[in-house]
Amino acid sequence: MPVLRRANSPMLLFLPALLVLAVFLLVPYLNILVMSFRTPGQGIPYAPGWTFGNYTKFFSDWFFIGQMANTLWIGFATTLACLLIGYPVALQLARGSDRLRGLRYGIVLTPLLVGVVIRSYGWTILLGNNGVINRTLIGWGLIDGPLPLMYNGLGIIIALTHVLLPFMILPVMGAIQGIDPALGLAARSLGAGRSTVFRRVTLPLSLPGVQAGCILVFVLSVSAYVTPALIGGLRVKTVAVSVVDALIDTFQWPFGSAMALILSVVGGLCVLAFARATRMKWAAAR
Amino acid sequence: MTTVSLRSLTKSFGGPPVVDKVSLDIRDGEFVSLLGPSGCGKTTTLKLVAGFEWADSGTIQFDGQDVGSLPAEKRDIGMVFQSYALFPHLTVAQNLAFGLETRKTPRSEITRRSAAAMDTVQLAGLGDRYPRQLSGGQQQRVALARALVIEPRILLLDEPLANLDARLRDEMRDFIRQLQRRVGITTVYVTHDQAEALTMSDRVVVMFSGTVAQVGAPDDIYERPVSRAVAEFVGRVNRIPATVVATGPGSCRVRTYLGEVTLQQSTSAAVGHSVDVTLRPEAITLVAAPAEPGAARVVSASYGGGLIDYRVEVATGQTLHVQAFAATRLAVGTAVRLDIRNDSYWLLGSPP
């Protein structure tokens, strides 16, 4: 009986994770929250006194609002690209049972095996005005001048899509693998051909995985720093890049903190709205 | 409605054949069970009939018309799966409508037929529920209704009761059988449970390692098994070695440790040869006989509610299983006489 009771208190099992979260997430977040209300200083990180000015500064300047819009756009576009490219791959991986499956699985994970700095520099070599892609296209006579692939949103989206694909593929694959194979057979016994089985059974039942994948990719791309910093350069800045600029280069700790919090809240609201809009009644039904 | 005819159906998955030259004729409206241990090929046979697997050779005909080259979605079958395979993202009503929608049935007719099907399986009013909001038995009935609402040519059931608890299983057994009789649909039922096969079927097909061992009415299978394997798979049985002492047309006489018996079966075995006879545990009646010389003795008794399983040791040392009503109970150690009717013995083919 005591054994049962102990197993029945799941809070105990959460405790280590909660401690880690409290020390390394909650405390820093509170620190940032406090910092975001401090007065900016000259030549020092912050001055004595409190203010809402850091927030009004952000929302009263179209420059920053545009940066936020751009960041969100990069997030949406990257998520969409990962979904369109990743879904067929996930479907293949989930259904395949041949010997090459391990290899294909490994290939999916390769972007994660390369360090972020090296990977991003790799993309600059490919995407630059004098890069492999542009030189090849010019060499073939397909274009006259270089295509703008770097120092813009497109380049960031390409590079982020590359690294974040696994975060879309894996949850979608998991969802598809979780579908009882008998459901497909049942649908066929009821007269459904291949495309109908996909449209009416596989696709809707994979949506929880799609939902999870979209949230992961969106959050990771909106908060990405190294890739946008290296590929966007000085011309295109995401909010995350500006936050680091403010904290490290221009020494504006309060404003940087405010931007970081605004990014978190806006990103969180987007995720919440998405999760609500895509809520699956059947998955919650009990 | 539909007859089904299988001719030398063979299927292997790279190794030895899983289904090996299976031939079977199923009459219109008949309830046929494929019975056998796991791995005997019964489920693969069902999948071949359904069109989920392609046969390596052999033919499958519905009403004399070859369907072997049609995929499952074109065969017009209704199927019930062990896992029920209800679409979790669709309500009960949407599950029922699925097969009608793929057939482009008008909306009003879908509504009418779905409602009728819900009535048939006694689930009226649950159309808006999702499958996981239903009990196992209810899900099972939705699966049945979904398979029947499309009015298929044949109904295929793959161990549909395996996931239900014992009490519900008995209830559903009767329910499925009655429903099948009422609808009159040709039905193939796969099970490893001999009690299910015997109680539900018009005919039982016993399968071992991909081949058909015996086809017959339930009482044929149980009382007149063709082989030791069938006898031992379908219920409990005492196998008794015997020697042929006389043969004749349509009858023979054998000697066993229980004495000599005349059987109303002819045998190809010659006089003096060894054969096997079987005796079902419930065919033996135990009578307490304390004073009798050479009496048998009860060595164990396990109480099972209405019935008791005894093990009895005869004077010559062999043990027999006996099943008796629990109304009269015999203690372990009791000396007993065995009353056995002559026609309870069944002669199996001579052992190799």
Interface residues (C-beta under 8 A of the other chain):
Chain A: D180 A182 L183 L185 A186 A187 R188 S189 L190 G191 A192 G193 T196 R200 V201 P204 L205 M280 K281 W282 A283 A285 R286
Chain B: A50 G51 F52 P71 A72 E73 K74 D76 I77 G78 M79 F81 Q82 S83 A85 L86 F87 P88 H89 L90 F98 G99 T102 R103 Y130 R132 Q133 R146 A147 I150 L156
